[in-house]
């Protein structure tokens, strides 16, 4: 799906300064009473029309564990690593390999710190730190052979979200919204929620949900987890809805008039977002008002609405999915465990375990899991070697092998895919690169990742890079 660059936009001053044209256009607009005041907002329908494939999913909920969860304490048990605990890491694994903070240090094996148990009918091995998640093991597709190209957080986040370590490219949510549009009339098609509990030391940048070189209307909208979800949501005292609509209509009239003479993509974005913002004033309070949720649902998530927790955000994610939002991304920013791994990962697991399982069960009970694709994981994994900073031992960043899981949306249920070596150092069986994951997610939405492209700086740029990068991982598809 190839597009060409927009013509260079004119600024307002240049537009209005053109001899006679600006005044004529303004006079015409002001003279046409009610223009656009009651015009129906045209919802973006996406450029992939018709879809490249029959879709298995309509939306994605990405539970993003920022910081890099250790696969060795979550979904990839390594008994051989336990046997070698405290012994030197074999040079055959690490010689000449890139490490983040363990350069020139003695590398010692660090055993998995928790017991694993076989869960579900297929015996998926899951750590004991996820007692509730283990109850939905038959819904999960655990990928144990992930691989990325970045060993530090920021470039790894950027690669996972945008398909490249180059800053300024569109995020996956933006690509999806650009390609498919949204089913929601009065909420953004791409919403980001960030939880506030725990240490939350892992910084994340707004460019992880930015639209890059795509028009700004495809950027993710970050809703706050505490207080008003969107700033300036409420009208000033004394301003009625009708008065505000009159102002919006007047601005829209002027903007649409200018757009007839100047094909400015950012002006088109402004037109769309003014209307959406007006609609959100009604839609967002209804979204966050969970008084109509049964008590057993609130209890299942373990949340107190408005507390800023991951659990509350999971409940909001379900409500956003019901309202047609296309891409929902939840950040939990507390998984960077260079020290005190046992202490901190237990706390993190407690924060996300119950709510994640509740989200899966809730979506299934409502008939939404079949066409909702859940993604759980971070930007990379952790080393099988110990890192000792202040406090107890932890694990360093690791890009050669880590785990994620998918659920719903046409993926195989109750299965594992791929494997790392016997010590959990490198993915060796059915390796899944970040680009492969992205290609697969787009495929489930009905998009051929090689055909959703935009011409930029002379290249047909896509989410999964250029050339032959990215492949659909058919082994995990139902």
Residue pairs with C-beta under 8 A, 6 or more apart in sequence:
1 47
1 48
1 179
1 451
1 452
1 453
2 453
2 454
2 455
2 460
3 47
3 453
3 454
3 455
4 455
5 455
5 456
6 263
6 264
6 265
7 263
9 262
9 263
9 264
9 265
9 266
9 267
10 262
10 264
12 258
15 21
15 22
15 258
15 261
15 262
16 22
16 23
16 26
18 261
21 261
25 257
25 258
25 260
25 261
26 254
26 257
28 257
29 35
29 253
29 254
29 257
32 253
34 249
35 249
35 253
35 256
36 249
36 252
36 253
36 256
37 245
37 246
37 249
37 253
38 249
39 252
41 185
41 272
41 275
41 276
41 279
43 181
43 182
43 185
44 177
44 181
44 182
44 189
44 217
44 272
45 181
46 177
46 178
46 179
46 180
46 181
47 178
47 179
47 452
48 179
48 180
48 446
48 447
48 451
48 452
51 180
51 446
51 447
52 446
52 447
52 448
52 451
53 443
53 446
53 447
53 448
54 446
55 371
55 444
55 445
55 446
56 371
56 373
56 409
56 410
56 444
56 446
56 477
56 478
57 371
57 372
57 373
57 408
57 409
57 410
57 444
57 445
58 183
58 326
58 371
58 372
58 445
59 321
59 324
59 325
59 326
59 327
59 328
59 371
59 372
59 373
60 173
60 176
60 326
60 327
60 328
60 372
60 373
60 374
60 375
60 409
60 441
60 445
61 317
61 321
61 328
61 329
61 330
61 359
61 372
61 373
61 374
61 375
62 173
62 327
62 328
62 329
62 330
62 374
62 375
63 314
63 330
63 332
63 352
63 356
63 374
63 375
63 376
63 377
64 329
64 330
64 331
64 332
64 375
64 377
64 378
65 332
65 335
65 348
65 352
65 376
65 377
65 378
66 153
66 157
66 202
66 204
66 331
66 332
66 333
66 334
66 335
66 336
66 378
66 379
67 153
67 201
67 202
67 333
67 334
67 335
67 336
67 337
67 378
67 379
68 153
68 156
68 335
68 336
68 378
68 379
68 380
68 381
68 382
68 397
68 398
68 402
69 335
69 345
69 348
69 377
69 378
69 381
69 382
69 402
69 403
70 337
70 341
70 345
70 381
70 382
70 395
71 144
71 381
71 382
71 401
71 402
71 403
71 420
71 424
72 78
72 81
72 112
72 113
72 381
72 382
72 384
72 395
72 424
73 112
73 113
73 114
73 127
73 129
73 341
73 345
74 126
74 127
74 129
74 130
74 349
74 403
75 125
75 126
75 127
75 142
75 144
75 403
75 405
76 125
76 144
76 401
76 403
76 420
76 424
77 112
77 116
77 125
77 127
78 112
78 384
78 420
78 422
78 423
78 424
80 422
80 423
81 109
81 110
81 111
81 112
81 384
81 422
81 423
81 424
82 111
82 112
84 109
84 111
84 423
85 109
85 110
85 111
86 108
86 109
87 108
87 109
88 106
88 107
88 108
88 109
89 107
89 108
89 109
89 384
89 385
89 423
90 423
93 384
93 421
93 423
93 425
93 426
94 107
94 385
94 425
97 400
98 151
98 399
99 151
99 383
99 396
100 151
100 152
100 396
100 397
100 398
101 338
101 387
101 396
101 397
102 383
102 385
102 387
102 396
107 385
108 385
108 386
109 384
109 385
109 386
109 423
110 383
110 384
110 385
110 386
110 393
110 395
112 127
113 341
113 342
113 345
114 127
114 128
114 129
114 342
115 127
115 128
116 125
116 126
116 127
116 128
117 125
117 126
117 128
117 134
118 124
118 125
119 125
119 126
119 134
119 135
119 137
120 134
120 137
120 138
120 414
121 138
121 414
122 137
122 138
122 414
122 415
122 416
124 137
124 138
124 140
124 142
124 414
124 415
124 416
125 416
126 133
126 134
126 137
126 142
127 349
129 345
129 346
129 349
129 350
129 353
130 349
130 353
131 353
132 353
132 354
132 356
132 357
132 358
133 140
133 353
133 356
133 357
135 357
136 357
136 360
136 361
136 407
137 414
138 413
138 414
139 360
139 364
139 369
139 407
139 408
139 413
139 414
140 405
140 406
140 407
140 413
140 414
140 415
141 405
141 406
141 407
141 411
141 412
141 413
141 415
141 416
141 417
141 476
142 403
142 404
142 405
142 415
142 416
142 417
143 403
143 404
143 405
143 406
143 416
143 417
143 418
143 432
143 437
143 473
143 476
144 403
144 416
144 417
144 418
144 419
144 420
144 427
145 401
145 417
145 418
145 419
145 420
145 427
145 428
145 429
145 430
145 431
145 432
146 377
146 381
146 401
146 402
146 403
146 404
146 418
146 427
146 432
146 433
146 434
146 437
147 399
147 400
147 401
147 402
147 427
147 431
147 432
147 433
147 434
148 156
148 159
148 160
148 379
148 380
148 399
148 402
148 433
148 434
149 159
149 165
149 399
149 433
149 434
150 156
150 158
150 159
150 165
150 379
150 380
150 399
151 380
151 397
151 398
151 399
152 397
153 202
153 203
153 336
153 379
153 397
154 203
154 205
155 165
156 379
156 380
156 397
156 399
157 204
157 205
157 208
157 379
158 164
158 165
158 166
158 167
158 169
158 207
158 208
159 165
159 379
159 434
160 378
160 379
160 434
161 171
161 172
161 208
161 209
162 169
162 170
162 171
162 172
162 207
162 208
162 212
162 463
163 169
163 172
163 434
163 435
163 438
163 462
163 463
163 464
163 465
164 465
167 207
168 207
168 210
168 212
168 213
169 212
169 213
169 461
170 178
170 210
170 211
170 212
170 213
170 214
170 218
170 463
171 207
171 208
171 209
171 210
171 211
171 212
171 220
172 327
172 438
172 441
172 463
173 190
173 192
173 209
173 220
173 326
173 327
173 329
174 190
174 209
174 210
174 211
174 212
174 214
174 218
174 219
174 220
175 214
175 218
175 442
175 452
175 462
175 463
176 190
176 326
176 327
176 442
176 445
176 447
177 189
177 190
177 218
177 326
177 327
178 211
178 214
178 218
178 452
179 442
179 445
179 447
179 452
180 326
180 445
180 446
180 447
181 189
181 326
182 188
182 189
182 190
182 324
182 325
182 326
183 324
183 325
183 326
184 323
184 324
184 325
184 326
185 279
185 324
186 276
186 279
186 280
186 282
186 283
187 279
187 280
187 283
187 284
187 287
187 320
187 323
187 324
187 325
188 220
188 221
188 276
188 280
188 325
189 218
189 325
189 326
189 327
190 209
190 218
190 219
190 220
190 221
190 325
190 326
190 327
190 328
190 329
191 220
191 221
191 222
191 223
191 320
191 325
191 327
191 328
191 329
192 209
192 220
192 221
192 222
192 223
192 329
192 330
192 331
193 222
193 223
193 225
193 313
193 316
193 317
193 328
193 329
193 330
193 331
194 204
194 222
194 225
194 313
194 330
194 331
194 333
195 225
195 308
195 309
195 310
195 312
195 313
195 330
195 331
195 332
195 333
195 351
196 225
196 226
196 308
196 309
197 308
197 309
197 310
197 334
197 351
198 332
198 333
198 334
198 347
198 348
198 351
199 334
199 344
200 333
200 334
201 333
201 334
201 336
202 333
202 334
202 335
202 336
203 333
204 331
204 333
206 222
209 219
209 220
209 222
209 329
210 219
210 220
211 217
211 218
211 219
213 454
213 456
213 461
214 454
215 265
215 266
215 268
215 269
216 265
216 266
216 269
216 273
217 268
217 269
217 272
217 273
220 327
220 329
221 230
223 229
223 230
223 284
223 316
224 230
224 231
225 308
225 309
225 312
225 313
226 306
226 307
226 308
228 234
229 284
229 287
229 288
230 280
230 284
233 280
233 281
233 284
233 285
234 281
235 241
235 244
235 281
241 281
244 278
245 278
248 274
248 275
248 278
251 274
252 271
252 274
252 275
255 267
255 270
255 271
255 274
256 271
258 264
258 267
259 267
259 268
259 271
283 323
287 316
287 319
287 320
287 323
288 305
288 306
288 316
290 298
290 305
290 315
290 319
293 315
297 315
297 358
297 362
298 304
298 305
298 315
300 354
300 358
300 361
300 362
301 311
301 312
301 314
301 315
301 354
301 355
301 358
301 359
301 362
302 311
302 354
302 355
302 358
303 309
303 311
303 312
303 314
303 315
303 355
304 312
305 312
305 315
306 312
309 351
309 355
310 330
310 332
310 351
310 352
310 355
311 351
311 354
311 355
311 358
313 330
314 330
314 355
314 356
314 358
314 359
315 355
315 359
317 328
317 330
317 359
318 359
318 362
318 363
318 366
318 368
320 328
321 328
321 363
321 368
321 372
322 366
322 368
332 348
332 351
332 352
334 344
334 347
334 348
334 351
335 345
335 348
335 378
337 344
337 345
337 382
337 394
337 395
338 387
338 389
338 394
338 395
338 396
339 387
339 388
339 389
339 390
339 391
339 392
339 393
339 394
340 391
340 392
340 394
341 392
341 393
341 394
341 395
342 392
343 391
343 392
344 394
356 376
359 374
360 369
360 374
360 407
360 408
363 369
363 372
363 374
363 408
364 408
369 407
369 408
369 409
370 408
370 409
370 410
371 408
371 409
372 408
372 409
373 406
373 407
373 408
373 409
373 410
373 411
373 441
373 444
373 445
374 406
374 407
374 408
374 409
375 404
375 405
375 406
375 441
376 404
376 405
376 406
376 407
377 402
377 403
377 404
377 405
378 402
378 404
380 397
380 398
380 399
380 402
381 398
381 399
381 401
381 402
381 403
382 394
382 395
382 396
382 397
382 398
382 402
383 395
383 396
383 397
383 398
383 425
384 395
384 398
384 423
384 424
384 425
385 395
385 396
386 393
386 394
386 395
387 393
387 394
387 395
387 396
388 394
398 425
400 425
400 426
400 427
401 420
401 421
401 424
401 425
401 426
401 427
404 437
406 476
409 444
410 444
410 477
410 478
411 444
411 476
411 477
411 478
412 476
412 477
412 478
413 478
415 476
417 430
417 432
417 473
417 475
417 476
418 427
418 429
418 430
418 431
418 432
419 427
419 428
419 429
419 430
420 426
420 427
420 428
421 428
430 473
430 475
432 473
433 469
433 470
435 464
435 465
435 469
435 470
435 471
436 470
436 471
436 472
436 473
437 473
438 449
438 463
438 464
438 470
439 449
439 464
439 470
439 471
439 472
439 473
440 472
440 473
440 476
440 477
442 448
442 449
442 452
442 463
442 464
443 449
443 472
443 477
444 477
449 462
449 463
449 464
449 470
449 472
450 462
450 464
450 470
452 462
452 463
453 460
453 461
453 462
454 460
454 461
454 462
455 461
459 466
460 466
464 470
